[in-house]
Amino acid sequence: MNVFANSVLSRLHGRGVPEGGYPGEYIRELGDEVLKAHPAIRELTDEAALPVIRSAAYQAQMKDIKDTLAEFGVAFDVFFSEQELHDGGAIESAVARLREQGHVFDDGGAVWLRTTDFGDDKDRVMIRANGEPTYFAADAAYYLSKKDRGFTEKIYLLGADHHGYINRLKAIAACAGDDPEVNIEVLIGQLVSVNGAKLSKRAGNIIELKDLIEWLGKDAVRYSLARFPADSPLTLDPELLKKNSNENPVFYVQYAHARSRGTARNAIEAGVDHSAFDASLLDHATENELLSYLGSYPSIVAKAAELREPHRVARHLEVIAGAYHRWYDACRVSPLGDEPVQDVNRTRLWLNDATSQVLANGLELLGVSAPERM
C-alpha cells in the first residue's frame, strides 16, 4: 500500500513511475480522484501527503472494485481491511493468545509460532526483530477474528502460487485449538489466461475483469469461469465465446432454454395445455434420456455443493441441453397441421417446461441469465 500511495504521489507531481511502483493509466485517474478530494495535496511535503493519498486512493480503488463486482453479479457481505487488524490491536492480541496456548516462542529478538508441531515445514516469524509484524502474523490475527465472529468453518481461496500457505494456515488453526481437518479448508485457484487479449492500457500490465465483461459479456465470462474446476488452469477463447453456435457452451445452454420457451409459446397457441400428464406416453428413446438427466439434476447440485465444484452444474446443464435438442428434433410438442391435440402433446409440454425450469434453475445458480428468446 505504501508503494501504491507513492505511485499515485509521483503521478500527481508529474514524475515517472517510481522504482517498483505501479504503472497504468488508473494510477493517474486515482491521482485525479485524490486531487478532487484534497485540492491542496500538492502543497504538502511528500511525507505529509503520503498517508492522505494512501487513504483516499484506497477508497477510490475499492469503489472501483466494488462497482466492477456489482456489474459482474458478485456480492460480498464483508470487506475486511488488513489495516483494521493493525489499527485495532488484533496482531498483538493474536500473539498473546497463541502464546497462552503454548505455541509462541522468542528467538533472535523475533517472535515465532511453532508451526512445525502441526505439519509445517518450518516455524514462522510473527514479529520481526525490528518489531514489525509479518504477513503471517496478520494471517493468524484474521483467523482468530473469524473464529471470534462465530465461523467454525473457514474456507480460504488462494492464488495459484500459494500452495505453500496450506500447511501454515492449517498450523494456525491447530495452534488456535481447532481441528485443521475440520475447521479450515484451503482451496487453490489457478490463473485465467485469454487468447488474443491485449493488456489493459488502463491497468498497465494485466487484463481487468471490467475489460472482459465489456469485451465478452457478463454471461460468457461467468459461465466460462464456472464450467472448469477452480484448481485447473483456464484459457478463454474469445472468438469461441462470441459465436452463436453449438461450439460455444454458454450459447448452447442458453439457446436450449430459449428454444424450450419458444416451444411452450407455440404449443399454447396451438391449443396444447397442461390438463393431462401420462408418463407412459413418453416412450421415445430421447424422452427417456432427457427424463434421466433431469432426474439426476438435484443430486448433481448436491454433490457440487458438497465438493465446492460448481463446474459439475455447468457441465450437467450442457448434458441436459444436448438431450433437449435431440428430443426437440425427434418429438413434436405441438400437433402437426390439422392434427388434434392429444395427451401425448400435453405430456410433452410438461416435459418441455420441466426442462425449461431445470435449465433456468441451473443458470441462476451460476449467475447467468436464462433468455426467453435468442
C-alpha positions in Angstrom: 0.0 0.0 0.0 2.9 2.3 0.6 4.2 1.6 -2.9 0.7 2.1 -4.2 0.5 5.5 -2.5 3.9 6.5 -3.7 2.9 5.6 -7.2 -0.1 8.0 -7.1 2.0 10.7 -5.4 4.5 10.5 -8.3 1.8 10.9 -10.9 0.3 13.8 -9.0 3.6 15.7 -9.3 4.2 14.6 -12.9 7.0 12.3 -12.1 7.7 8.9 -13.7 6.7 5.6 -12.2 8.9 5.1 -9.1 11.1 2.1 -8.8 9.0 -1.0 -8.1 5.9 1.2 -8.5 2.6 0.6 -10.3 2.2 1.6 -13.9 -1.0 2.1 -15.7 -3.5 4.8 -16.6 -5.6 4.0 -13.5 -2.9 5.5 -11.2 -3.3 8.8 -12.9 -7.1 8.5 -12.6 -6.7 7.8 -8.9 -4.4 10.9 -8.6 -7.3 12.9 -10.1 -9.7 11.5 -7.6 -7.3 12.4 -4.7 -6.9 15.9 -6.1 -10.7 16.4 -6.2 -11.0 15.3 -2.5 -7.8 17.2 -1.4 -7.2 20.2 -3.7 -4.2 21.3 -1.7 -2.4 17.9 -1.7 0.4 19.1 -4.0 1.4 21.8 -1.5 2.2 19.2 1.2 5.5 17.6 1.7 5.8 14.0 0.4 5.9 12.8 4.0 2.7 14.6 4.9 0.9 13.8 1.6 1.6 10.0 1.5 -0.9 8.9 4.3 -3.6 11.2 2.9 -3.0 9.8 -0.6 -2.9 6.3 0.6 -6.3 6.6 2.3 -8.0 8.5 -0.5 -6.6 6.3 -3.3 -7.5 3.2 -1.4 -11.2 4.4 -1.0 -11.4 5.2 -4.7 -9.8 1.9 -5.8 -12.2 -0.1 -3.5 -15.2 1.8 -5.0 -13.9 0.8 -8.5 -13.5 -2.9 -7.4 -17.0 -3.0 -5.8 -18.6 -1.4 -8.9 -17.0 -4.0 -11.1 -18.1 -6.8 -8.8 -21.6 -5.5 -8.8 -21.7 -5.4 -12.6 -20.4 -9.0 -12.6 -23.1 -10.1 -10.1 -20.8 -10.8 -7.2 -21.8 -9.6 -3.7 -19.6 -9.8 -0.6 -21.2 -9.4 2.9 -18.0 -8.1 4.4 -14.9 -6.4 3.0 -12.2 -6.7 5.7 -9.2 -4.4 5.6 -5.9 -5.8 6.9 -5.2 -2.3 8.2 -8.1 -2.9 10.7 -6.1 -5.7 12.3 -3.1 -3.5 12.8 -5.1 -0.4 14.0 -7.3 -2.4 16.3 -4.5 -4.3 18.1 -5.5 -7.6 16.7 -1.9 -8.6 15.8 -0.7 -8.1 19.4 -3.8 -9.9 20.7 -3.2 -12.9 18.4 0.4 -13.2 19.5 -0.7 -13.1 23.2 -3.4 -15.6 22.7 -1.3 -18.1 20.8 1.5 -17.6 23.4 -1.0 -18.6 26.1 -1.7 -21.7 24.1 2.0 -22.6 24.4 2.9 -22.3 20.7 4.8 -18.9 20.6 8.5 -18.6 21.4 11.2 -15.9 21.2 14.4 -16.4 19.3 17.0 -13.9 18.0 14.9 -11.0 19.0 12.0 -12.2 16.9 8.7 -13.7 17.9 7.9 -17.1 16.4 4.9 -19.5 16.1 5.9 -23.2 16.4 4.0 -24.4 13.4 6.3 -27.4 12.9 4.4 -29.1 15.7 1.5 -29.3 13.3 3.0 -30.3 9.9 4.5 -27.1 8.7 8.0 -27.4 7.1 9.4 -24.6 9.3 8.4 -22.4 12.2 7.1 -19.0 11.2 8.1 -15.5 12.3 5.2 -13.4 13.6 7.1 -10.3 14.8 10.5 -9.4 13.3 13.4 -8.4 15.4 12.8 -4.8 14.4 9.3 -5.0 15.9 7.5 -5.1 12.5 4.7 -7.8 12.2 4.9 -10.2 9.3 2.1 -11.1 6.8 1.9 -14.4 8.7 1.0 -12.5 11.9 -1.9 -10.8 10.1 -3.0 -14.2 8.8 -3.1 -15.5 12.4 -5.0 -12.5 13.6 -7.5 -12.7 10.8 -8.1 -16.4 11.5 -8.8 -15.7 15.2 -11.0 -12.8 14.1 -13.1 -15.1 12.0 -13.2 -17.7 14.9 -14.3 -15.0 17.3 -17.1 -14.0 14.9 -18.5 -17.5 15.2 -17.4 -19.1 12.0 -16.5 -22.6 12.8 -15.6 -23.5 9.2 -13.2 -21.2 7.4 -12.7 -21.5 3.7 -9.7 -19.8 2.1 -9.4 -19.4 -1.7 -5.8 -18.6 -2.6 -4.0 -17.9 -5.8 -2.0 -20.4 -7.8 1.3 -19.5 -6.3 0.2 -20.0 -2.7 0.4 -23.8 -2.3 3.0 -23.2 0.5 0.3 -21.5 2.6 -1.8 -24.6 3.0 0.2 -26.2 5.8 1.0 -22.9 7.6 -2.7 -21.9 7.6 -3.7 -25.3 8.9 -1.0 -24.9 11.6 -2.5 -21.6 12.7 -5.9 -23.4 13.1 -4.2 -26.1 15.2 -2.3 -23.6 17.3 -5.6 -21.8 17.9 -7.1 -25.1 19.3 -9.1 -26.0 16.2 -9.0 -29.2 14.2 -7.2 -28.4 10.9 -9.1 -31.2 9.2 -12.5 -29.8 10.2 -12.3 -26.0 10.9 -10.3 -24.8 7.9 -10.2 -25.7 4.2 -7.8 -24.1 1.7 -8.7 -24.1 -2.0 -6.2 -23.1 -4.7 -7.4 -21.2 -7.7 -5.4 -21.2 -10.9 -4.7 -18.3 -13.3 -7.0 -17.5 -16.2 -5.5 -16.5 -19.5 -7.2 -15.1 -22.5 -6.2 -15.9 -26.1 -5.6 -12.8 -28.2 -6.2 -10.3 -25.4 -4.3 -7.1 -25.3 -3.0 -5.9 -21.9 -5.2 -3.2 -20.5 -3.8 0.3 -21.2 -5.6 1.5 -18.1 -4.1 -1.2 -15.8 -0.7 -1.3 -17.5 0.2 -4.9 -17.1 -2.9 -7.0 -16.6 -6.3 -7.7 -18.1 -9.0 -6.3 -15.9 -12.3 -8.0 -15.2 -14.2 -5.0 -16.4 -12.3 -5.3 -19.8 -13.5 -8.9 -20.1 -17.1 -8.0 -19.2 -17.1 -5.3 -21.8 -15.5 -7.5 -24.5 -17.3 -10.8 -24.0 -20.3 -10.0 -21.8 -21.1 -11.0 -18.2 -22.8 -14.2 -19.1 -20.0 -15.6 -21.2 -17.3 -14.8 -18.6 -19.3 -16.1 -15.6 -20.3 -19.3 -17.3 -16.7 -19.9 -18.6 -15.2 -19.4 -15.1 -17.9 -21.7 -13.6 -17.5 -24.7 -16.0 -13.9 -25.6 -15.0 -12.6 -26.7 -11.7 -11.1 -23.7 -9.8 -7.8 -25.6 -9.4 -7.4 -26.1 -13.2 -5.6 -23.5 -15.4 -8.2 -21.9 -17.7 -7.6 -20.3 -21.1 -10.6 -18.4 -22.5 -11.1 -18.3 -26.3 -12.9 -15.0 -27.0 -13.7 -15.9 -30.6 -15.5 -19.1 -29.5 -17.3 -17.2 -26.7 -18.6 -14.7 -29.2 -20.0 -17.3 -31.6 -23.7 -18.0 -31.8 -23.2 -21.7 -32.4 -23.2 -25.1 -30.5 -19.4 -24.8 -30.2 -20.0 -22.0 -27.6 -21.1 -23.7 -24.3 -22.9 -20.8 -22.8 -24.8 -20.2 -26.1 -25.6 -23.9 -26.3 -27.2 -24.0 -22.9 -29.0 -20.6 -23.1 -30.3 -21.5 -26.6 -31.8 -24.7 -25.2 -33.7 -22.6 -22.6 -34.8 -20.1 -25.2 -35.9 -22.9 -27.5 -37.9 -24.5 -24.8 -39.7 -21.3 -24.0 -40.4 -20.7 -27.7 -41.7 -24.3 -27.9 -44.1 -23.7 -25.0 -45.4 -20.5 -26.6 -46.0 -22.2 -29.9 -47.7 -25.2 -28.1 -50.1 -22.9 -26.2 -51.0 -21.1 -29.4 -51.8 -24.4 -30.9 -54.1 -25.3 -28.1 -51.9 -27.5 -26.0 -52.3 -27.1 -22.3 -51.3 -28.8 -19.1 -54.6 -30.6 -18.5 -53.1 -34.1 -18.8 -49.9 -35.9 -18.0 -49.3 -39.6 -18.8 -45.7 -40.7 -18.3 -46.3 -43.9 -20.2 -46.7 -41.8 -23.4 -43.0 -40.6 -23.1 -41.6 -43.8 -24.7 -39.2 -42.4 -27.3 -35.5 -43.0 -26.6 -34.8 -39.3 -26.5 -37.5 -38.8 -23.9 -36.1 -41.5 -21.6 -32.7 -39.9 -22.0 -33.9 -36.4 -21.2 -36.0 -37.6 -18.2 -33.0 -39.4 -16.8 -30.8 -36.3 -17.0 -33.5 -34.1 -15.5 -34.0 -36.6 -12.7 -30.3 -36.6 -11.8 -30.0 -32.8 -11.6 -30.8 -32.5 -7.8 -28.0 -35.0 -6.9 -25.6 -33.2 -9.2 -26.3 -29.9 -7.5 -25.9 -31.5 -4.0 -22.6 -33.1 -5.0 -21.4 -29.8 -6.5 -22.2 -28.0 -3.2 -20.6 -30.7 -1.1 -17.3 -30.7 -3.1 -17.4 -26.9 -3.8 -17.3 -27.7 -7.5 -19.8 -25.6 -9.4 -18.4 -26.8 -12.7 -20.4 -30.0 -12.2 -23.6 -27.9 -12.5 -22.4 -26.2 -15.7 -21.4 -29.5 -17.3 -24.7 -31.2 -16.4 -26.6 -28.3 -17.9 -24.7 -28.9 -21.2 -25.7 -32.6 -21.0 -29.4 -31.6 -20.5 -29.2 -29.1 -23.3 -27.8 -31.7 -25.7 -30.6 -34.2 -24.7 -33.2 -31.5 -25.1 -32.0 -30.5 -28.6 -32.1 -34.2 -29.6 -35.6 -34.6 -28.2 -36.7 -31.4 -29.9 -35.6 -32.8 -33.3 -37.3 -36.2 -32.7 -40.6 -35.4 -30.9 -43.2 -32.8 -31.5 -45.0 -30.9 -28.7 -47.5 -29.1 -30.9 -49.6 -31.3 -33.2 -48.7 -31.2 -36.9 -51.0 -29.3 -39.2 -54.7 -30.1 -38.5 -54.0 -33.0 -36.2 -56.0 -32.8 -33.0 -54.3 -32.1 -29.6 -53.7 -35.3 -27.8 -52.5 -36.3 -24.3 -49.1 -37.1 -25.8 -48.8 -33.4 -26.8 -49.9 -32.3 -23.3 -47.5 -34.7 -21.6 -44.6 -33.5 -23.8 -45.4 -29.9 -22.9 -44.9 -30.9 -19.3 -41.5 -32.4 -20.2 -40.6 -29.3 -22.2 -41.5 -27.0 -19.3 -39.7 -29.2 -16.8 -36.6 -28.8 -19.0 -37.1 -25.0 -19.0 -37.3 -24.9 -15.3 -34.2 -27.0 -14.7 -32.1 -25.1 -17.2 -33.3 -21.8 -15.6 -32.5 -23.0 -12.1 -29.0 -24.1 -13.1 -28.2 -20.9 -14.9 -29.4 -18.9 -12.0 -27.2 -20.9 -9.6 -24.2 -19.9 -11.9 -25.3 -16.3 -12.0 -26.0 -16.5 -15.8 -29.2 -15.3 -17.5 -31.8 -17.6 -19.0 -33.1 -15.7 -22.0 -36.7 -16.2 -23.2 -35.7 -15.5 -26.8 -32.5 -15.6 -28.8 
